[in-house]
Amino acid sequence: MAGRLLVVCVLGTLLCQVWSSAEPHRSDEELLPQALHPWRSQGKGMVRVKRDWIIPPIRVSENSKQVPEDLVQIKSDKIFTGEVIYKLEGPGVDQEPKNLFEIDDKTGVIRSKRPLDREKHNSFTLKAFALSPSGERLENPTTIEIVVLDQNDNRPAFAQSQFVGTVSEFSVPGTSVMSVLATDADDPMTENAALSYSIIGQESIPANAVTKTMFGINNQTGAIYTRDVGLDREVVKGFRLKLQVADMGGMGLTSEGVAIIHVSDINNHAPQFSPASYSMTAVENRYDYEIGRVNVTDRDDEGTRNWEAQYSISNNADGHFSISTDPTTNQGILTVVKPLDYEAQSEHILTLTVENLSPLSNKAPNLPLSTAKVVVTVVNENEAPHFREEPIQIVVLESVLPGTLLKSNFAFDPDNSDLRYEIIRDPERWLEINRDTGDITARRSFNMRSPHVKNNIYTAVVKVTDAGGVSATATVAITLKETNDFPPQLFPLSGSVCKGSSSSGLVLTAVDEDLPPQAAPFFFEIPDDLSVNWTVVQVNSTHSVLQPVVELEAGEYAVTVLVSDSGSPALGAYAQVNVTVCSCDSFGDCKSVAGTLLGSSVGINFLALIIIMASIALLLLLLLLAVALTSCGRRHHIKKGTGLLVGESEDDIRDNVFNYDEQGGGEEDENAFNIDLLWNPHDAPSTPGSFYPGSGIPRGKQPLRKDAPHNLPSPTYPRRPPADPTDIEDYINDGLEAADNDPNVPPYDTALIYDYEGEGSLAGSLSSIASGSSDEDQDYDYLNDWGPRFQKLANMYDPRKINAMQNYGP
């Protein structure tokens, strides 16, 4: 092969040289224009353009020992005046993996430097360059493809060190078991990687259980299959196969592997009881405990559903027994789940059957289910006494007579032993029990209102003990029935009724210590001989209204009323109701207590004396109040100069104009200007004596504001001076609050507009504006006679100068 490559390289070199000699030698100056612009040639004919060589891939065998080895030589076909330098680049040269190839820079020979490995690098793509000594590229780079040829230098290898598979017992020949896989690093497109599988050895587990060849393998795919019958898991558990794989179609390099094949179980054996009969004992009156176990054998694979057993009891009608499986031993566990009774049945014969969780295979023998017989003997023990009912129910009237029989024959002993009775709980001590017979009798009457009676039920506890000392207790629930022991009591026994009102009456009700149905509904009535003036109207089951039939005079009346309950038999009681007939107000109440008292037995002289003394005290109080008010109104509490308010009387109410630089006494400062002078005198009343002194303002009347509504009542201003200087703050605050709440005045931030500011004076005006003449008619010459100080004023009013200034214009 190396010789063929050498011949190809030599032929390529010769062709290049022939081609170079056939070309006419021209200088670079002649070639360059035509190479760049061949269409510019005129009159010289067509010029052939050079084509690049396509170098086929160079094949190099891997692992070659002839290194260094010449692979190919490249040479530029252009004629250069100077020296040509060849360079090589790419993987294997200056890129990883480096230093595998090199080129002679003068001759262009490419050679390998070390042996190649196809499994690492199966090809290389290199670039060859022709350069001038100055490093200028003389022509386009040439691509060189180097392909590494494969050699069979790798053995095939199995993908796993050990393959594991499973096959069911009694599988027919040709049953697929498993597949094995091997790989080869050589070229898969060559015979170097063509693999062939084979089985070169077989061992049974246990050894020598089966000697014939039981498995085969597909030499191309590695699929293992059964070749013969006789796979019985009870005989052989599995096989160990020795495998081989070879390349070159089975003629090359080889490797070995192992395959383990397990024979899986099928349910071809039914479980069998061993032994088939058993004897067990059970104690009566106990349950949820184990009384014995039964054994089975099964040749199937232990721990699987083909081996695990499930049991059943075919004659267990009363459900006293149950059987379960121990998952570890596969035994049947027999248990008593319902107490046994020795007196009822002393022996039980059970029939057990067993089968696997998985159904039997069709390859198993056709045999009936295995059965076993179990004889269970019941052991007698001293049982506790039994009660016929729990709790013991008794229903009785609460008024039962002492010595009455309440309950008997409520317990028995399964062993027919003598019993002894006693009461261990009876909080009210209402019961007695016969120690030998167990008869329960009443010691005394019951009481429904006892704290130990809940929802009409009284509970006690009795104890019964047999001859062997075994005892049992039970609750006695006594339901008490209510009896009519107490008559109802009327309520209230006094009240009032409005005189002359047909709808007025006294509401009556009743209270009964008995419980329903011995209490409500209640029935009210007045005996016939006493029902002339009064009647009772039933309202509901518990209330009625007592009303007069005729109009009665005011006073007190005693009315007898009969109230009865609904008991059996019914009980009733008479009651006297004291009714007060009186005149009532709109609310239905008596107008005065005094009127009632006058009509009662209290002495009238004493009441009259109390009324007279109260009236005298009231008159004295009013007189003192009037004197105090008068004296307070006339006093001057504060003098000017103290910073407080001063007034002559309570009616001296004025609005004043305050002088600046004066901190006087406020609204009652007498030295301030009286604004009354500005009020309109036409609004003053004509009645003499109704004005304030020195003014035209009516006494006791505020001036009417026209800039605010005056159709609402005004609050009373606090015009009474304070009795003490320290009360001046309260006095001002009260006045401020009254002014704020006055609907007839504007708010504090409203502009104040006085209604009237006085009329004009009757005297003539001093102003020249109101005169009948003008300045032109005036003669101001007399001003010249007043001296030099008035000379300028005379000139200003000279008519001639004024006219001259008007003619001059602006």
Secondary structure as GFF3:
##gff-version 3
##sequence-region A 1 810
A	DSSP	alpha_helix	2	22	.	.	.	ID=ss1
A	DSSP	alpha_helix	28	36	.	.	.	ID=ss2
A	DSSP	three_ten_helix	38	40	.	.	.	ID=ss3
A	DSSP	beta_strand	58	61	.	.	.	ID=ss4
A	DSSP	beta_strand	69	73	.	.	.	ID=ss5
A	DSSP	beta_strand	85	89	.	.	.	ID=ss6
A	DSSP	beta_strand	101	103	.	.	.	ID=ss7
A	DSSP	beta_strand	109	112	.	.	.	ID=ss8
A	DSSP	beta_strand	123	131	.	.	.	ID=ss9
A	DSSP	beta_strand	142	149	.	.	.	ID=ss10
A	DSSP	beta_strand	157	158	.	.	.	ID=ss11
A	DSSP	beta_strand	162	168	.	.	.	ID=ss12
A	DSSP	beta_strand	176	179	.	.	.	ID=ss13
A	DSSP	beta_strand	182	183	.	.	.	ID=ss14
A	DSSP	three_ten_helix	191	193	.	.	.	ID=ss15
A	DSSP	beta_strand	196	205	.	.	.	ID=ss16
A	DSSP	beta_strand	215	217	.	.	.	ID=ss17
A	DSSP	beta_strand	223	226	.	.	.	ID=ss18
A	DSSP	beta_strand	238	246	.	.	.	ID=ss19
A	DSSP	three_ten_helix	248	250	.	.	.	ID=ss20
A	DSSP	beta_strand	254	264	.	.	.	ID=ss21
A	DSSP	beta_strand	272	273	.	.	.	ID=ss22
A	DSSP	beta_strand	277	283	.	.	.	ID=ss23
A	DSSP	beta_strand	289	294	.	.	.	ID=ss24
A	DSSP	beta_strand	296	297	.	.	.	ID=ss25
A	DSSP	beta_strand	309	313	.	.	.	ID=ss26
A	DSSP	beta_strand	321	325	.	.	.	ID=ss27
A	DSSP	beta_strand	332	336	.	.	.	ID=ss28
A	DSSP	beta_strand	347	356	.	.	.	ID=ss29
A	DSSP	beta_strand	370	379	.	.	.	ID=ss30
A	DSSP	beta_strand	386	387	.	.	.	ID=ss31
A	DSSP	beta_strand	392	397	.	.	.	ID=ss32
A	DSSP	beta_strand	405	407	.	.	.	ID=ss33
A	DSSP	beta_strand	411	412	.	.	.	ID=ss34
A	DSSP	beta_strand	420	425	.	.	.	ID=ss35
A	DSSP	beta_strand	431	433	.	.	.	ID=ss36
A	DSSP	beta_strand	440	442	.	.	.	ID=ss37
A	DSSP	beta_strand	453	454	.	.	.	ID=ss38
A	DSSP	beta_strand	457	465	.	.	.	ID=ss39
A	DSSP	beta_strand	471	481	.	.	.	ID=ss40
A	DSSP	beta_strand	489	491	.	.	.	ID=ss41
A	DSSP	beta_strand	494	498	.	.	.	ID=ss42
A	DSSP	beta_strand	506	511	.	.	.	ID=ss43
A	DSSP	beta_strand	523	525	.	.	.	ID=ss44
A	DSSP	three_ten_helix	528	530	.	.	.	ID=ss45
A	DSSP	beta_strand	534	538	.	.	.	ID=ss46
A	DSSP	beta_strand	543	548	.	.	.	ID=ss47
A	DSSP	beta_strand	555	564	.	.	.	ID=ss48
A	DSSP	beta_strand	572	582	.	.	.	ID=ss49
A	DSSP	alpha_helix	593	599	.	.	.	ID=ss50
A	DSSP	alpha_helix	604	634	.	.	.	ID=ss51
A	DSSP	beta_strand	656	657	.	.	.	ID=ss52
A	DSSP	three_ten_helix	666	668	.	.	.	ID=ss53
A	DSSP	beta_strand	673	674	.	.	.	ID=ss54
A	DSSP	three_ten_helix	675	678	.	.	.	ID=ss55
A	DSSP	three_ten_helix	681	683	.	.	.	ID=ss56
A	DSSP	three_ten_helix	725	727	.	.	.	ID=ss57
A	DSSP	alpha_helix	728	740	.	.	.	ID=ss58
A	DSSP	three_ten_helix	768	770	.	.	.	ID=ss59
A	DSSP	three_ten_helix	775	777	.	.	.	ID=ss60
A	DSSP	three_ten_helix	781	786	.	.	.	ID=ss61
A	DSSP	three_ten_helix	788	790	.	.	.	ID=ss62
A	DSSP	alpha_helix	791	796	.	.	.	ID=ss63
A	DSSP	alpha_helix	799	808	.	.	.	ID=ss64
###
